[in-house]
Amino acid sequence: MSSSAPAPSSLPAVLAVAAGIVTFSAMDAAIKGASLMVGVYTALLLRNIIGTAIMLPFWIAATPRLPARPVLALHALRSAVNTGMALLFFIGLVRIPMAEGIALSFIAPLIALFLAAVFLGERIRAQAAVATLLGLAGVLVIVGSRLGTHEASSEDLVGVAAVLASAVLYAVNLVLQRKQALLAGPVEITLFQNLFVAMILSLFAPWLLVAPPPDVLGLIAIGAVFATIALALFAWGYARAEAQVLLPLEYTAFVWAALFGWIFFQEQLSAALLAGTILIVLGCWIGTRNPAREHIEQTAV
């Protein structure tokens, strides 16, 4: 009979992913701050260019050869998904508090359950349906609280919609993450994700790029360092432990988002936000706790 606690051999992977979540949350705060000053597009493009420059020497020192074509295609696919996911997430995050954005993104594991049914032919269990209802209830509590306040505006609506759309792409990212980690090392994954995202975003540079002042460029560089470290930690951790062990750690991001939002943006928590988050997390726990269910990332492409 399996235990809910990770096996001792999983502990390094758990610690790596937990550290990655903290680091990624710090990146969210840095890029949100930069995006408020120069726009989401510029902040993300420069973050990924700097990230590429950081990782290139490590890749050259380790394995200076191109991955096999199927692996390169997987890098490109996940990068394309992450480009849309990041743009939508930060478009939302500059309009709503960090903790609220993270809470809404927690719906992604439930979406991933249904992606498994569509792409892998998995049967949707009754508990998945219950979990989805709980998750949707949590989303409605949070969205209702946001849109029901007297200061709610079209910006609030755009922010909520963007984060929810980002969560759909994040679910696809969860499907791809484990398979990518089994085919490539952390240095390769981090380099090519930064590179491909920068290449995709650079297509729009003639129209959207804004020259940032030095202080904002420094903030973006800090975000790039945090993102690069986080991507490497995730890649290392997901190659060494099952997704069903690591995915619950995602919910710790709410704590860090609330803390960084409070410190850097004076954002406050509400009772409705806490209640909605609890419903979403409970739904995700119910929907993904079946140990017999193979995590979808192992076989999806």
C-alpha positions as CSV (number, residue, x, y, z in Angstrom):
1,M,0.0,0.0,0.0
2,S,1.5,3.3,-1.1
3,S,2.2,6.2,1.3
4,S,1.4,9.8,0.6
5,A,4.9,10.8,1.7
6,P,7.5,10.8,-1.0
7,A,10.1,8.0,-0.9
8,P,13.4,9.0,0.6
9,S,15.0,8.9,-2.9
10,S,12.5,11.6,-4.0
11,L,13.6,14.0,-1.4
12,P,16.3,15.8,-3.4
13,A,13.8,16.2,-6.3
14,V,11.2,17.5,-3.9
15,L,13.6,20.0,-2.5
16,A,14.8,21.1,-6.0
17,V,11.2,21.7,-7.2
18,A,10.2,23.5,-4.0
19,A,13.2,25.8,-4.4
20,G,12.3,26.3,-8.1
21,I,8.8,27.4,-7.1
22,V,10.2,30.0,-4.6
23,T,12.6,31.2,-7.3
24,F,9.9,31.3,-10.0
25,S,7.7,33.3,-7.7
26,A,10.5,35.8,-7.2
27,M,10.8,36.0,-11.0
28,D,7.1,36.7,-11.2
29,A,7.5,39.7,-8.9
30,A,10.5,41.0,-10.8
31,I,8.8,40.7,-14.2
32,K,5.5,42.1,-13.0
33,G,7.4,45.2,-11.7
34,A,9.2,45.6,-15.0
35,S,6.1,45.0,-17.0
36,L,4.3,47.8,-15.2
37,M,7.0,50.1,-16.4
38,V,7.8,49.0,-20.0
39,G,5.1,46.5,-20.9
40,V,4.8,42.7,-20.8
41,Y,6.2,42.1,-24.2
42,T,9.5,43.9,-23.6
43,A,10.0,42.4,-20.2
44,L,9.5,38.8,-21.4
45,L,11.6,39.2,-24.6
46,L,14.6,40.7,-22.7
47,R,14.2,38.2,-19.9
48,N,14.5,35.3,-22.4
49,I,17.4,36.9,-24.3
50,I,19.3,37.4,-21.1
51,G,18.4,33.8,-20.0
52,T,19.8,32.5,-23.3
53,A,23.1,34.4,-22.8
54,I,23.3,33.0,-19.2
55,M,22.9,29.4,-20.2
56,L,24.9,29.3,-23.5
57,P,28.3,29.0,-21.9
58,F,27.0,26.2,-19.6
59,W,25.7,24.3,-22.6
60,I,28.9,24.8,-24.7
61,A,30.9,23.5,-21.7
62,A,28.6,20.5,-21.2
63,T,27.4,19.2,-24.6
64,P,28.0,21.6,-27.5
65,R,25.9,19.7,-30.0
66,L,22.3,20.1,-31.2
67,P,19.8,17.6,-29.8
68,A,18.2,15.0,-32.0
69,R,15.4,16.3,-34.2
70,P,12.5,14.8,-32.2
71,V,13.9,16.3,-28.9
72,L,14.5,19.6,-30.7
73,A,10.9,19.5,-31.9
74,L,9.7,18.9,-28.3
75,H,11.8,21.9,-27.1
76,A,10.2,24.0,-29.8
77,L,6.7,22.8,-29.0
78,R,6.9,23.4,-25.2
79,S,8.6,26.8,-25.9
80,A,5.7,27.8,-28.1
81,V,3.2,26.8,-25.4
82,N,5.2,28.7,-22.8
83,T,5.4,31.8,-24.9
84,G,1.6,32.1,-25.0
85,M,1.3,31.0,-21.4
86,A,3.8,33.6,-20.1
87,L,2.3,36.5,-22.2
88,L,-1.2,35.7,-21.0
89,F,-0.1,35.2,-17.4
90,F,1.7,38.5,-17.1
91,I,-1.0,40.4,-19.1
92,G,-3.2,39.2,-16.3
93,L,-0.7,39.7,-13.4
94,V,-0.2,43.4,-14.2
95,R,-4.0,43.9,-13.7
96,I,-4.7,41.7,-10.7
97,P,-2.8,40.8,-7.5
98,M,-0.1,38.1,-7.6
99,A,-1.8,35.8,-5.1
100,E,-5.1,36.0,-7.1
101,G,-3.3,35.2,-10.4
102,I,-1.5,32.2,-8.9
103,A,-4.7,31.0,-7.3
104,L,-6.6,31.1,-10.6
105,S,-3.7,29.3,-12.3
106,F,-4.2,26.4,-9.9
107,I,-7.1,25.2,-12.1
108,A,-4.5,23.9,-14.6
109,P,-4.1,20.4,-13.1
110,L,-7.8,19.8,-13.5
111,I,-7.7,20.9,-17.1
112,A,-4.8,18.5,-17.5
113,L,-7.0,15.6,-16.4
114,F,-9.4,16.4,-19.4
115,L,-6.5,16.8,-21.8
116,A,-5.4,13.3,-20.8
117,A,-8.9,12.1,-21.8
118,V,-8.7,13.9,-25.1
119,F,-5.2,13.1,-26.2
120,L,-4.5,9.8,-24.4
121,G,-8.0,8.3,-24.3
122,E,-8.0,8.1,-20.5
123,R,-11.4,7.6,-18.8
124,I,-12.6,10.5,-16.8
125,R,-13.4,9.1,-13.4
126,A,-16.3,10.3,-11.2
127,Q,-13.9,11.8,-8.7
128,A,-12.4,13.9,-11.5
129,A,-15.9,15.4,-12.2
130,V,-16.3,16.2,-8.5
131,A,-12.9,17.7,-8.5
132,T,-13.7,19.9,-11.5
133,L,-16.9,21.2,-9.9
134,L,-14.9,22.1,-6.7
135,G,-12.3,23.8,-8.8
136,L,-14.8,25.8,-10.8
137,A,-16.6,26.8,-7.6
138,G,-13.3,28.1,-6.3
139,V,-12.7,30.1,-9.5
140,L,-16.2,31.5,-9.3
141,V,-15.7,32.6,-5.7
142,I,-12.5,34.4,-6.7
143,V,-13.8,35.9,-9.9
144,G,-17.1,36.9,-8.2
145,S,-15.2,38.7,-5.5
146,R,-13.0,40.5,-8.0
147,L,-15.8,41.6,-10.4
148,G,-18.3,42.1,-7.6
149,T,-16.4,44.9,-5.9
150,H,-17.3,48.5,-6.6
151,E,-13.9,49.3,-8.1
152,A,-14.1,46.4,-10.6
153,S,-13.4,47.5,-14.2
154,S,-12.8,46.1,-17.7
155,E,-9.1,45.8,-16.7
156,D,-10.1,43.3,-13.9
157,L,-12.1,41.3,-16.5
158,V,-9.1,41.3,-18.9
159,G,-6.8,40.2,-16.1
160,V,-8.9,37.3,-14.9
161,A,-9.6,36.1,-18.4
162,A,-5.9,36.3,-19.4
163,V,-4.8,34.2,-16.3
164,L,-7.5,31.6,-16.9
165,A,-6.5,31.3,-20.6
166,S,-2.9,31.0,-19.4
167,A,-3.9,28.2,-17.1
168,V,-5.2,26.2,-20.1
169,L,-1.8,26.5,-21.7
170,Y,-0.1,25.7,-18.4
171,A,-2.1,22.4,-18.4
172,V,-0.6,21.6,-21.7
173,N,2.8,22.5,-20.3
174,L,2.3,20.0,-17.5
175,V,1.6,17.4,-20.1
176,L,4.9,18.1,-21.8
177,Q,7.2,18.8,-18.8
178,R,7.8,15.3,-17.6
179,K,8.5,13.9,-21.1
180,Q,10.9,16.7,-21.8
181,A,12.8,16.2,-18.6
182,L,13.2,12.5,-19.4
183,L,14.7,13.2,-22.8
184,A,17.1,16.1,-22.0
185,G,19.2,17.5,-19.2
186,P,18.5,20.7,-17.2
187,V,21.1,22.8,-19.1
188,E,19.8,21.8,-22.5
189,I,16.1,22.3,-21.5
190,T,16.8,25.7,-19.9
191,L,18.9,27.0,-22.8
192,F,16.5,25.9,-25.6
193,Q,13.4,27.1,-23.8
194,N,14.9,30.6,-23.4
195,L,16.2,30.6,-26.9
196,F,13.0,29.5,-28.7
197,V,10.8,31.8,-26.6
198,A,13.1,34.7,-27.4
199,M,13.1,33.8,-31.1
200,I,9.3,33.6,-31.2
201,L,8.9,36.9,-29.4
202,S,11.5,38.7,-31.4
203,L,9.3,38.4,-34.5
204,F,7.2,41.2,-33.1
205,A,10.1,43.4,-31.9
206,P,9.9,46.1,-34.7
207,W,6.4,47.0,-33.5
208,L,6.3,46.2,-29.7
209,L,9.9,46.5,-28.3
210,V,10.4,49.4,-25.9
211,A,13.9,50.5,-24.8
212,P,14.0,50.1,-21.0
213,P,15.8,52.5,-18.7
214,P,18.8,51.0,-16.9
215,D,17.0,50.3,-13.6
216,V,14.2,48.4,-15.4
217,L,16.8,46.5,-17.4
218,G,18.4,45.5,-14.2
219,L,15.1,44.3,-12.8
220,I,14.5,42.2,-16.0
221,A,18.0,40.8,-15.6
222,I,17.2,39.7,-12.0
223,G,14.0,38.1,-13.3
224,A,16.0,36.3,-16.0
225,V,18.5,34.9,-13.4
226,F,15.6,33.7,-11.2
227,A,13.8,32.2,-14.2
228,T,16.9,30.4,-15.4
229,I,17.6,28.9,-12.0
230,A,14.0,27.9,-11.6
231,L,13.8,26.2,-15.0
232,A,17.0,24.2,-14.2
233,L,15.7,23.2,-10.8
234,F,12.4,22.0,-12.3
235,A,14.1,20.1,-15.1
236,W,16.4,18.4,-12.6
237,G,13.6,17.5,-10.2
238,Y,11.1,16.2,-12.8
239,A,13.8,13.9,-14.2
240,R,14.2,12.3,-10.8
241,A,10.7,11.9,-9.3
242,E,7.2,11.2,-10.5
243,A,4.9,14.1,-11.3
244,Q,2.3,12.8,-8.8
245,V,4.9,13.5,-6.1
246,L,6.0,16.9,-7.3
247,L,2.7,18.5,-8.6
248,P,1.2,19.1,-5.1
249,L,4.2,21.4,-4.4
250,E,2.8,23.8,-7.0
251,Y,0.3,25.0,-4.4
252,T,3.1,26.5,-2.2
253,A,3.4,29.1,-4.9
254,F,0.3,30.8,-3.4
255,V,2.2,31.5,-0.2
256,W,5.2,33.0,-2.0
257,A,3.0,35.0,-4.4
258,A,1.0,36.5,-1.5
259,L,4.3,37.3,0.4
260,F,6.0,39.0,-2.6
261,G,2.8,40.8,-3.7
262,W,2.5,42.2,-0.1
263,I,6.1,43.2,0.1
264,F,6.6,44.7,-3.4
265,F,3.1,45.8,-4.5
266,Q,1.2,46.3,-1.2
267,E,-1.3,43.7,-2.3
268,Q,-3.8,42.4,0.4
269,L,-5.5,39.0,0.8
270,S,-9.2,38.7,1.1
271,A,-11.4,36.1,2.7
272,A,-13.0,35.3,-0.7
273,L,-9.5,34.7,-2.3
274,L,-8.5,32.3,0.5
275,A,-11.9,30.5,0.3
276,G,-11.7,30.1,-3.5
277,T,-8.1,29.0,-3.3
278,I,-9.0,26.3,-0.8
279,L,-11.8,25.0,-3.1
280,I,-9.4,24.9,-6.1
281,V,-6.6,23.1,-4.2
282,L,-9.1,20.6,-2.7
283,G,-10.5,19.9,-6.1
284,C,-7.0,19.3,-7.5
285,W,-6.1,17.0,-4.6
286,I,-9.3,15.0,-5.2
287,G,-8.8,14.8,-8.9
288,T,-5.1,13.8,-8.9
289,R,-4.7,11.7,-5.7
290,N,-5.4,8.3,-7.4
291,P,-2.0,6.6,-7.3
292,A,-3.1,4.1,-9.9
293,R,-3.5,6.8,-12.5
294,E,-0.2,7.1,-14.4
295,H,0.8,10.7,-14.7
296,I,0.0,12.0,-18.1
297,E,3.3,13.6,-18.7
298,Q,5.1,10.2,-19.2
299,T,3.4,9.3,-22.5
300,A,2.1,12.6,-24.0
301,V,3.9,14.3,-26.8
